Amino acid sequence: MYCGDETGAFVGDCGHATSRFGYGGEDTPKLVIPSQIGVVGTMQEGESKKDKYAIGYPALSKPRNDFHCLPVYDSRSQLRQLSSPSLEKELSAYPSYEGKDGLDINGENVNWDVWEELWEYAFEKLSVRNSAKNAGIMNDFSITHPVLVVEQSGFDTNNLKHREIITEIMFEKFDVPSMYIMPSASLSAFSIGKQNALVIDCGASGCRATPVIDGLVLKGAQRYNNRGGDWFSDQVYEKLIKKGFKVEPRYHHRSWFGTEQDSKREQAIASSVTRSFQLNALRELVYEFKSSHCGLYPTKIPQENVQNAVKNHLAQPGYEHLKEFKLPDGTIVDVMYDHPDLFLLPDIFFDEEVQQPPTSDKSKNYLDASLQKLAYDALSATDLDARKELCNNMLLTGASSQIKGFDNRLGTEMVALLPSNYRCRVISPKHTVEKLYSSWIGGSILTSLGSFQQLWLSKMQYEDYGVTLSSRKYKC
């Protein structure tokens, strides 16, 4: 058991797009990396993992032969069920991943081998292991810090089973002295100093509305859909292709490389990249466009007024850089005059008529609906006494929530659905770091509190009670 406020805890949050790692008590995570690893070819005898695996933004951005990008979540379905026919057609010519490196893809929505590699990389990069044993083998290093694991609740088919796997990995593989697991929704609420809140997370894999009461997640009231950042990127790509634009990754063009010699060599490699690498490169380009050249109005704009509305909006001071977007081949996408509908594409998050991405999820928490209906249904599933407070504390987080005007639009839609005697307030952190890493920040705050220290699950308790009983200690 740890006492006092300074425990030096290590906090890790593996999200669907990025993973965040750092020490408790700090304002921001020290390490942010994509939630995937690159696999180069097949593992040869005597070959180290450093030669085989690529982790981090620079390593995952370089085109190479037989280089596959494996995500932590939905490792099997993410590259096969795309909501954009044009993107599916574009990727059909590239070789797909067949599990040649021996990583265990067991049909679940979590690739635990990739998850382990990301944590191993974070421990090494941030010097979490005992520095007194630098001469030993890496896996034999001891970790002296308690570890808080942020759980991505709401999408897992079996949270209890996943908690048991995480607990076993942490104690058996990494040999941590103590640990705890907390759902991301609870920690996001803690990040703004709230114990009661409706956390609306617009992440890469989907949107999720989670009621949090007294710091605990109401699992039966959670609601989620598949309209996430990756799905929206596919929609943007589809729209650009239909308008006749040639959307290609940056590595296809000479200006991306340093010299002409580098260009010829890299372009030869680029002609044989894999399906997963090409998908990542395309979504990275589309992410640049949607995060800087898309926005929302408080209410839906009629089609006949879109041109004037976008033109007047982008004519305001400070919006000059949003008028045009330059594609890697040099083509200019004029959002202000020629294609104003591209600016308002985020409307589909709130459109009831938009078709959902294909899914086999039959959970009662899954809802084929827009974001405002998602939040409204989550509120309706809570006790009547708690609804007013939850309506007054609707926290908006996630990368998609960075879109300009997203918070105002959600507030307008919720006011239209809720009774008139309910006060609706959408809390949207103004700082980008607070929006993207709210769950990690909440974990950093929580582990620095003296009152939390008695909750750690110690290695001794794990050895005494086993993984099944130990996992029930997590009171969330």
C-alpha positions as CSV (number, residue, x, y, z in Angstrom):
1,M,0.0,0.0,0.0
2,Y,1.2,3.5,-0.9
3,C,0.8,6.5,1.5
4,G,0.8,10.2,0.9
5,D,0.2,12.1,-2.3
6,E,3.5,11.3,-4.2
7,T,3.5,7.7,-5.4
8,G,5.2,8.2,-8.8
9,A,2.5,6.2,-10.5
10,F,2.7,5.5,-14.2
11,V,-0.5,6.1,-16.3
12,G,-1.2,4.5,-19.7
13,D,-4.1,4.9,-22.0
14,C,-4.3,2.9,-25.2
15,G,-7.0,4.5,-27.3
16,H,-8.3,3.4,-30.7
17,A,-6.2,6.0,-32.5
18,T,-3.3,7.0,-30.2
19,S,-1.8,5.7,-26.9
20,R,-0.8,8.1,-24.2
21,F,1.8,7.3,-21.4
22,G,3.3,9.4,-18.6
23,Y,3.7,9.8,-14.9
24,G,0.9,10.7,-12.5
25,G,0.8,14.3,-11.2
26,E,1.9,15.8,-14.5
27,D,-0.2,18.0,-16.8
28,T,0.3,16.1,-20.1
29,P,1.5,12.7,-21.2
30,K,5.2,12.4,-21.9
31,L,4.7,10.0,-24.8
32,V,2.0,9.9,-27.5
33,I,2.2,7.3,-30.2
34,P,-0.2,5.7,-32.7
35,S,-2.1,2.7,-31.3
36,Q,-0.5,0.3,-33.8
37,I,2.8,-1.3,-34.6
38,G,4.5,-1.8,-37.9
39,V,5.5,-5.4,-38.8
40,V,8.4,-5.8,-41.2
41,G,8.3,-9.1,-43.0
42,T,8.6,-12.3,-41.0
43,M,10.6,-12.9,-37.8
44,Q,13.9,-14.6,-38.5
45,E,15.8,-16.7,-36.0
46,G,18.0,-14.5,-33.8
47,E,16.4,-11.3,-35.1
48,S,15.4,-8.8,-32.4
49,K,12.1,-7.1,-32.1
50,K,13.7,-3.7,-32.7
51,D,14.5,-4.9,-36.2
52,K,11.1,-6.3,-36.8
53,Y,8.7,-3.9,-35.2
54,A,8.2,-0.2,-35.9
55,I,6.5,2.0,-33.2
56,G,5.9,5.7,-33.2
57,Y,5.0,8.3,-35.9
58,P,8.4,8.5,-37.8
59,A,8.8,4.8,-38.0
60,L,5.2,4.2,-39.2
61,S,5.4,6.9,-41.8
62,K,8.2,5.5,-43.9
63,P,7.2,3.2,-46.9
64,R,8.9,-0.2,-46.9
65,N,8.4,-3.5,-48.7
66,D,6.2,-6.0,-46.9
67,F,5.4,-3.5,-44.1
68,H,2.1,-4.0,-42.3
69,C,0.5,-1.7,-39.8
70,L,-1.4,-3.6,-37.1
71,P,-3.7,-1.7,-34.8
72,V,-4.5,-2.6,-31.2
73,Y,-8.3,-2.7,-31.7
74,D,-10.4,-4.3,-34.4
75,S,-7.2,-5.8,-35.9
76,R,-9.1,-8.1,-38.2
77,S,-12.2,-6.0,-39.3
78,Q,-10.7,-2.5,-39.5
79,L,-9.0,-3.2,-42.9
80,R,-11.9,-5.2,-44.4
81,Q,-15.1,-3.2,-43.5
82,L,-14.6,0.3,-45.0
83,S,-17.6,2.6,-45.3
84,S,-16.2,4.2,-48.5
85,P,-16.6,2.2,-51.8
86,S,-13.9,4.3,-53.4
87,L,-11.4,3.7,-50.6
88,E,-12.2,-0.1,-50.7
89,K,-11.5,0.0,-54.5
90,E,-8.3,1.9,-54.0
91,L,-7.0,-0.5,-51.4
92,S,-8.0,-3.7,-53.2
93,A,-4.8,-3.7,-55.3
94,Y,-2.5,-3.8,-52.2
95,P,-1.5,-7.0,-50.3
96,S,-3.3,-7.5,-47.0
97,Y,-1.9,-8.9,-43.8
98,E,-2.0,-12.6,-43.4
99,G,-0.5,-13.0,-39.9
100,K,2.9,-14.0,-41.2
101,D,4.8,-12.7,-38.1
102,G,3.0,-15.0,-35.6
103,L,1.1,-12.4,-33.7
104,D,-2.0,-13.7,-32.2
105,I,-5.1,-12.4,-33.8
106,N,-7.8,-14.5,-32.1
107,G,-11.0,-13.0,-33.4
108,E,-11.4,-10.6,-30.5
109,N,-11.5,-6.8,-30.9
110,V,-8.2,-6.4,-29.1
111,N,-4.8,-7.6,-30.4
112,W,-3.1,-8.3,-27.0
113,D,0.3,-8.8,-28.6
114,V,0.3,-5.3,-30.1
115,W,-1.1,-3.9,-26.8
116,E,1.9,-5.5,-24.9
117,E,4.4,-4.1,-27.4
118,L,3.1,-0.6,-27.0
119,W,3.4,-0.8,-23.2
120,E,6.9,-2.4,-23.5
121,Y,7.9,0.5,-25.7
122,A,6.5,3.1,-23.3
123,F,8.3,1.5,-20.3
124,E,11.6,1.6,-22.2
125,K,11.2,5.0,-23.7
126,L,10.3,6.7,-20.4
127,S,12.8,4.7,-18.3
128,V,10.1,3.2,-16.1
129,R,12.2,0.1,-15.3
130,N,14.7,0.0,-12.4
131,S,17.8,1.9,-13.6
132,A,20.0,-0.1,-11.2
133,K,19.5,-3.2,-13.5
134,N,20.6,-1.7,-16.8
135,A,23.0,-4.5,-17.4
136,G,20.3,-7.2,-17.4
137,I,17.8,-8.4,-20.0
138,M,15.0,-5.9,-20.6
139,N,12.1,-8.2,-19.5
140,D,14.0,-9.0,-16.3
141,F,14.0,-5.3,-15.2
142,S,11.8,-4.6,-12.3
143,I,9.2,-1.8,-12.4
144,T,9.1,0.2,-9.1
145,H,6.1,2.4,-10.1
146,P,2.4,1.4,-9.6
147,V,0.6,1.4,-12.9
148,L,-2.9,2.8,-13.7
149,V,-4.4,1.3,-16.9
150,V,-7.1,3.3,-18.6
151,E,-9.9,1.0,-19.9
152,Q,-11.6,1.8,-23.1
153,S,-15.1,0.9,-21.8
154,G,-18.1,0.8,-24.1
155,F,-16.7,-1.1,-27.0
156,D,-15.4,-4.3,-25.4
157,T,-17.6,-7.3,-25.6
158,N,-16.4,-8.7,-22.3
159,N,-14.9,-6.1,-20.0
160,L,-14.4,-8.5,-17.1
161,K,-12.4,-10.9,-19.3
162,H,-10.3,-8.1,-20.7
163,R,-9.6,-6.8,-17.2
164,E,-8.3,-10.3,-16.2
165,I,-6.1,-10.4,-19.3
166,I,-4.7,-6.9,-18.5
167,T,-4.1,-7.8,-14.9
168,E,-2.3,-11.0,-15.8
169,I,-0.1,-9.2,-18.4
170,M,0.9,-6.5,-15.9
171,F,1.9,-8.8,-13.1
172,E,3.2,-11.8,-15.1
173,K,5.0,-10.1,-18.0
174,F,5.9,-6.7,-16.7
175,D,6.1,-7.6,-12.9
176,V,4.6,-4.3,-11.7
177,P,4.4,-3.9,-7.9
178,S,0.7,-2.8,-8.0
179,M,-1.9,-1.7,-10.5
180,Y,-5.4,-0.5,-11.0
181,I,-7.9,-0.3,-13.9
182,M,-10.2,2.6,-14.4
183,P,-12.7,3.3,-17.3
184,S,-11.9,6.2,-19.5
185,A,-15.3,7.9,-19.0
186,S,-14.8,8.2,-15.2
187,L,-11.3,9.6,-15.6
188,S,-12.6,12.1,-18.2
189,A,-15.1,13.4,-15.7
190,F,-12.4,13.6,-13.1
191,S,-10.3,15.7,-15.5
192,I,-12.8,18.6,-15.1
193,G,-13.4,18.1,-11.4
194,K,-16.8,16.4,-11.8
195,Q,-18.0,13.2,-10.2
196,N,-21.4,13.3,-12.1
197,A,-21.3,13.9,-15.8
198,L,-22.5,12.6,-19.2
199,V,-19.2,12.0,-21.0
200,I,-19.6,12.2,-24.8
201,D,-16.5,10.8,-26.4
202,C,-16.1,11.2,-30.2
203,G,-13.2,9.0,-30.9
204,A,-11.7,7.2,-33.9
205,S,-13.8,4.0,-33.7
206,G,-17.1,5.6,-32.8
207,C,-19.0,8.0,-30.6
208,R,-20.0,7.0,-27.0
209,A,-22.2,8.6,-24.4
210,T,-21.5,7.4,-20.9
211,P,-23.3,8.6,-17.7
212,V,-21.0,8.8,-14.7
213,I,-22.5,9.0,-11.2
214,D,-20.3,9.4,-8.2
215,G,-17.3,8.6,-10.3
216,L,-18.8,5.2,-11.4
217,V,-19.8,4.3,-14.9
218,L,-23.5,3.3,-15.4
219,K,-22.7,0.4,-17.8
220,G,-26.3,-0.3,-18.6
221,A,-26.9,3.3,-19.7
222,Q,-23.9,3.6,-22.0
223,R,-24.7,4.1,-25.7
224,Y,-22.4,4.0,-28.6
225,N,-22.3,3.9,-32.4
226,N,-19.8,3.4,-35.2
227,R,-19.7,6.9,-36.5
228,G,-16.2,7.7,-35.4
229,G,-13.2,9.6,-36.7
230,D,-12.1,6.8,-39.1
231,W,-15.6,6.5,-40.5
232,F,-15.8,10.3,-41.0
233,S,-12.4,10.2,-42.8
234,D,-13.8,7.6,-45.2
235,Q,-16.7,9.8,-45.9
236,V,-14.5,12.8,-46.6
237,Y,-12.3,10.7,-48.9
238,E,-15.4,9.4,-50.8
239,K,-16.6,13.0,-51.3
240,L,-13.3,14.2,-52.6
241,I,-13.1,11.3,-55.1
242,K,-16.6,11.9,-56.3
243,K,-15.7,15.5,-57.0
244,G,-12.8,14.4,-59.2
245,F,-9.9,15.0,-56.9
246,K,-6.9,12.7,-57.0
247,V,-6.3,11.9,-53.3
248,E,-2.9,10.2,-52.9
249,P,-0.5,9.8,-49.9
250,R,2.3,12.3,-49.7
251,Y,5.0,9.6,-50.2
252,H,3.7,9.2,-53.8
253,H,5.2,12.6,-54.8
254,R,8.7,13.8,-55.2
255,S,8.3,16.9,-53.0
256,W,7.8,14.6,-50.0
257,F,11.4,13.4,-50.2
258,G,14.7,15.2,-49.6
259,T,16.6,14.5,-52.9
260,E,15.8,13.2,-56.3
261,Q,17.9,10.0,-55.6
262,D,15.9,9.5,-52.4
263,S,12.7,10.1,-54.4
264,K,13.5,7.4,-57.0
265,R,14.4,4.8,-54.3
266,E,11.4,5.5,-52.1
267,Q,9.0,5.6,-55.0
268,A,10.1,2.2,-56.1
269,I,9.4,0.9,-52.6
270,A,6.1,2.8,-52.5
271,S,4.9,0.8,-55.5
272,S,4.9,-2.3,-53.3
273,V,3.5,-1.1,-50.0
274,T,0.8,-3.0,-48.2
275,R,-2.9,-2.4,-47.8
276,S,-2.7,-1.4,-44.2
277,F,0.1,1.1,-44.8
278,Q,-1.7,2.7,-47.7
279,L,-4.9,3.0,-45.6
280,N,-2.9,4.8,-42.8
281,A,-1.2,7.2,-45.2
282,L,-4.6,8.1,-46.9
283,R,-6.3,8.6,-43.6
284,E,-3.5,10.8,-42.3
285,L,-3.9,13.1,-45.3
286,V,-7.7,13.2,-44.9
287,Y,-7.2,13.9,-41.2
288,E,-5.3,17.1,-42.1
289,F,-8.1,18.2,-44.3
290,K,-11.0,17.5,-42.0
291,S,-9.3,18.9,-38.8
292,S,-8.5,22.2,-40.5
293,H,-11.1,22.8,-43.3
294,C,-14.3,21.4,-41.8
295,G,-16.8,23.1,-39.4
296,L,-20.3,23.2,-38.1
297,Y,-23.1,25.8,-37.7
298,P,-25.3,25.8,-34.6
299,T,-28.1,24.6,-36.8
300,K,-28.3,22.7,-40.1
301,I,-28.0,25.0,-43.1
302,P,-30.5,24.4,-45.9
303,Q,-28.9,23.2,-49.1
304,E,-29.7,26.4,-51.0
305,N,-28.0,28.6,-48.4
306,V,-24.8,26.6,-48.0
307,Q,-22.8,28.6,-50.5
308,N,-23.5,32.0,-48.9
309,A,-23.2,30.7,-45.4
310,V,-19.8,29.2,-45.8
311,K,-18.5,32.2,-47.8
312,N,-19.6,34.6,-45.1
313,H,-18.1,32.4,-42.4
314,L,-14.7,32.0,-44.1
315,A,-14.6,35.7,-44.9
316,Q,-14.2,36.6,-41.2
317,P,-10.8,37.7,-39.9
318,G,-8.7,34.7,-38.8
319,Y,-10.2,32.2,-41.2
320,E,-8.0,33.0,-44.3
321,H,-6.1,29.8,-44.0
322,L,-9.3,27.7,-44.2
323,K,-10.3,28.8,-47.7
324,E,-8.1,26.4,-49.6
325,F,-6.4,23.0,-49.1
326,K,-3.5,21.8,-51.2
327,L,-3.3,18.1,-52.0
328,P,0.1,16.4,-52.4
329,D,-0.1,16.5,-56.2
330,G,-0.5,20.3,-56.1
331,T,-4.3,20.4,-56.7
332,I,-6.1,23.2,-54.8
333,V,-9.4,22.3,-53.1
334,D,-11.3,25.6,-52.9
335,V,-13.6,25.2,-49.9
336,M,-14.9,28.8,-49.9
337,Y,-16.2,29.2,-53.5
338,D,-16.1,25.9,-55.4
339,H,-16.8,23.2,-52.8
340,P,-18.6,24.8,-49.7
341,D,-20.3,21.5,-49.0
342,L,-17.0,20.0,-48.0
343,F,-16.8,22.5,-45.1
344,L,-20.1,21.3,-43.7
345,L,-19.5,17.6,-44.0
346,P,-19.4,17.1,-40.2
347,D,-23.2,17.5,-40.3
348,I,-23.4,13.7,-40.9
349,F,-22.6,13.2,-37.2
350,F,-26.0,14.7,-36.4
351,D,-27.9,13.4,-39.4
352,E,-30.5,10.7,-38.7
353,E,-30.7,9.6,-42.3
354,V,-27.0,8.7,-42.7
355,Q,-26.4,5.0,-43.0
356,Q,-24.3,3.4,-40.2
357,P,-21.1,1.5,-41.0
358,P,-21.6,-2.3,-41.2
359,T,-21.3,-4.0,-37.8
360,S,-22.1,-7.4,-36.2
361,D,-22.5,-5.8,-32.7
362,K,-25.8,-6.9,-31.2
363,S,-25.2,-5.3,-27.8
364,K,-28.2,-3.5,-26.2
365,N,-25.8,-0.5,-25.7
366,Y,-25.2,-0.2,-29.4
367,L,-27.5,2.3,-31.1
368,D,-27.8,3.0,-34.8
369,A,-28.5,6.7,-34.4
370,S,-27.0,10.2,-34.5
371,L,-24.9,11.7,-31.8
372,Q,-27.7,13.7,-30.1
373,K,-30.0,10.7,-30.1
374,L,-27.1,8.7,-28.6
375,A,-26.7,11.2,-25.7
376,Y,-30.5,11.5,-25.3
377,D,-31.0,7.7,-25.0
378,A,-28.1,7.4,-22.5
379,L,-29.8,10.1,-20.4
380,S,-33.2,8.4,-20.6
381,A,-31.6,5.2,-19.3
382,T,-30.6,6.9,-16.0
383,D,-32.6,7.7,-12.9
384,L,-34.9,10.6,-13.2
385,D,-33.3,12.4,-10.2
386,A,-29.8,12.3,-11.9
387,R,-30.8,13.6,-15.4
388,K,-30.9,17.3,-14.7
389,E,-27.4,17.2,-13.2
390,L,-26.1,15.1,-16.1
391,C,-27.6,17.5,-18.6
392,N,-25.8,20.4,-16.9
393,N,-22.5,18.5,-17.1
394,M,-22.2,17.1,-20.6
395,L,-18.5,16.7,-21.3
396,L,-17.4,16.6,-24.9
397,T,-14.1,14.9,-25.7
398,G,-12.3,13.1,-28.5
399,A,-10.5,14.1,-31.7
400,S,-13.7,14.6,-33.7
401,S,-14.9,17.1,-31.1
402,Q,-12.1,19.5,-32.2
403,I,-14.1,20.4,-35.3
404,K,-15.0,24.0,-35.2
405,G,-18.6,24.6,-33.9
406,F,-19.0,20.9,-32.8
407,D,-19.9,21.8,-29.2
408,N,-22.4,24.5,-30.2
409,R,-24.1,22.2,-32.6
410,L,-24.4,19.5,-30.0
411,G,-25.9,21.9,-27.5
412,T,-28.5,23.1,-30.0
413,E,-29.5,19.6,-30.9
414,M,-29.8,18.5,-27.3
415,V,-31.9,21.6,-26.4
416,A,-34.4,20.6,-29.1
417,L,-34.7,17.1,-27.6
418,L,-34.8,17.8,-23.9
419,P,-37.7,19.1,-21.9
420,S,-37.8,22.9,-21.5
421,N,-37.2,22.8,-17.8
422,Y,-33.8,21.1,-18.3
423,R,-30.7,23.3,-18.4
424,C,-28.4,21.9,-21.1
425,R,-24.7,22.7,-20.9
426,V,-22.0,21.2,-23.1
427,I,-18.5,21.5,-21.5
428,S,-15.9,21.5,-24.2
429,P,-12.3,22.1,-23.0
430,K,-10.7,24.9,-25.1
431,H,-7.3,23.5,-25.0
432,T,-6.6,20.7,-27.6
433,V,-4.6,18.6,-25.1
434,E,-7.5,18.6,-22.6
435,K,-9.9,17.4,-25.4
436,L,-7.6,14.7,-26.8
437,Y,-6.1,13.4,-23.5
438,S,-8.9,14.0,-21.0
439,S,-8.9,10.4,-19.7
440,W,-5.1,10.4,-19.2
441,I,-5.3,13.7,-17.4
442,G,-8.0,12.3,-15.1
443,G,-5.8,9.3,-14.4
444,S,-2.9,11.6,-13.6
445,I,-5.0,13.6,-11.2
446,L,-6.5,10.5,-9.6
447,T,-3.1,8.7,-8.9
448,S,-1.7,11.8,-7.2
449,L,-4.5,11.9,-4.6
450,G,-3.7,10.4,-1.2
451,S,-7.2,9.0,-0.8
452,F,-6.7,6.8,-3.9
453,Q,-3.6,5.0,-2.7
454,Q,-5.5,2.3,-0.7
455,L,-7.2,1.1,-3.8
456,W,-4.1,-0.3,-5.6
457,L,-4.1,-4.0,-6.3
458,S,-0.7,-5.3,-5.0
459,K,1.4,-8.1,-6.4
460,M,0.9,-10.0,-3.1
461,Q,-2.9,-9.8,-3.4
462,Y,-2.7,-11.0,-7.0
463,E,-0.6,-14.0,-6.0
464,D,-2.9,-14.8,-3.0
465,Y,-6.2,-14.6,-4.7
466,G,-5.5,-15.3,-8.4
467,V,-6.4,-13.3,-11.5
468,T,-10.2,-13.8,-11.3
469,L,-10.8,-12.7,-7.8
470,S,-8.1,-10.0,-8.0
471,S,-9.8,-8.4,-11.0
472,R,-13.0,-7.9,-9.0
473,K,-11.1,-5.4,-6.8
474,Y,-11.6,-2.7,-9.4
475,K,-14.6,-0.8,-8.1
476,C,-15.7,0.7,-11.4
